[in-house]
């Protein structure tokens, strides 16, 4: 499961603190025919750096569209790398985890 960030860039993907990006996990390869995503839970933890409230990176509620789950990411602290986890529950009882890293940097 790969994390797709929007906007996309060539080179490194570093989110600036003032930006808001959409993060999408696509679970299509893990779903059987007719199976859908019923719900999702998103958790943010710190991989590198310090942020006492990493959940502040999440803005609003996630949306589910077909096999994709999307959440808006905001803020974050300069110099911190976050682990973004989307845990999706399907109509057939599967629990699927999507994981990805988000690096926040205001440096060029």
For each residue, the residues with C-beta under 8 A, 3 or more apart:
1: 25 26 27 30 96 97 98 99
2: 25 26 98 100
3: 23 24 25 84 98 99 100 101 102
4: 8 23 24 25 26
5: 8 13 15 21 22 23 24 73 100 102
6: 21 22 23 24
7: 21
8: 4 5 13
9: 12 13
10:
11:
12: 9 103
13: 5 8 9 103
14: 103 104 105
15: 5 19 21 73 76 102 103 104 105
16: 19 104 105 106
17: 75 76 77 78 104 106
18:
19: 15 16 74
20: 59 72 73 74
21: 5 6 7 15 72 73
22: 5 6 70 71 72 73
23: 3 4 5 6 70 71 72 73 84 86 100 102
24: 3 4 5 6 68 69 70
25: 1 2 3 4 68 69 70 86 88 98 100
26: 1 2 4 29 67 68
27: 1 30 31 37 67 68 69 88 90 96 98
28: 31 66 67 68
29: 26
30: 1 27 94 96
31: 27 28 35 36 37 67 90 94
32: 35 92
33:
34:
35: 31 32 90 91 92 94
36: 31 66 90 91
37: 27 31 40 64 67 69 88 89 90 91
38: 89 90 91
39: 64 88 89
40: 37 62 64 69 86 87 88 89
41: 86 87
42: 58 62 71 84 85 86 87
43: 55 85 87
44: 54 55 57 58 82 83 84 85
45: 54 82 83 85
46: 49 50 51 54 80 81 82 83
47: 81 82 83 101
48: 80 81
49: 46 77 79 80 81
50: 46 77 80
51: 46 54 56 76 77 80 82
52:
53: 56
54: 44 45 46 51 57 80 82
55: 43 44 58
56: 51 53 74 75 76
57: 44 54 73 74 75 76 82 84 102
58: 42 44 55 71 72 73 74
59: 20 71 72 73 74 75
60: 71 72
61: 71
62: 40 42 69 70 71 86
63: 69 70 71
64: 37 39 40 68 69
65: 68 70
66: 28 36
67: 26 27 28 31 37
68: 24 25 26 27 28 64 65
69: 24 25 27 37 40 62 63 64 86 88 98
70: 22 23 24 25 62 63 65
71: 22 23 42 58 59 60 61 62 63 86
72: 20 21 22 23 58 59 60
73: 5 15 20 21 22 23 57 58 59 76 84 102
74: 19 20 56 57 58 59
75: 17 56 57 59
76: 15 17 51 56 57 73 80 82 102 104
77: 17 49 50 51 80 104
78: 17 104 105 106 107
79: 49 104 105
80: 46 48 49 50 51 54 76 77 103 104
81: 46 47 48 49 101 102 103 104
82: 44 45 46 47 51 54 57 76 101 102 103 104
83: 44 45 46 47 99 100 101
84: 3 23 42 44 57 73 99 100 101 102
85: 42 43 44 45 97 98 99
86: 23 25 40 41 42 62 69 71 97 98 99
87: 40 41 42 43 95 96 97 98
88: 25 27 37 39 40 69 95 96 97 98
89: 37 38 39 40 93 94 95 96
90: 27 31 35 36 37 38 93 94 95 96
91: 35 36 37 38
92: 32 35
93: 89 90
94: 30 31 35 89 90
95: 87 88 89 90
96: 1 27 30 87 88 89 90
97: 1 85 86 87 88
98: 1 2 3 25 27 69 85 86 87 88
99: 1 3 83 84 85 86
100: 2 3 5 23 25 83 84
101: 3 47 81 82 83 84
102: 3 5 15 23 57 73 76 81 82 84
103: 12 13 14 15 80 81 82
104: 14 15 16 17 76 77 78 79 80 81 82
105: 14 15 16 78 79
106: 16 17 78
107: 78
108:
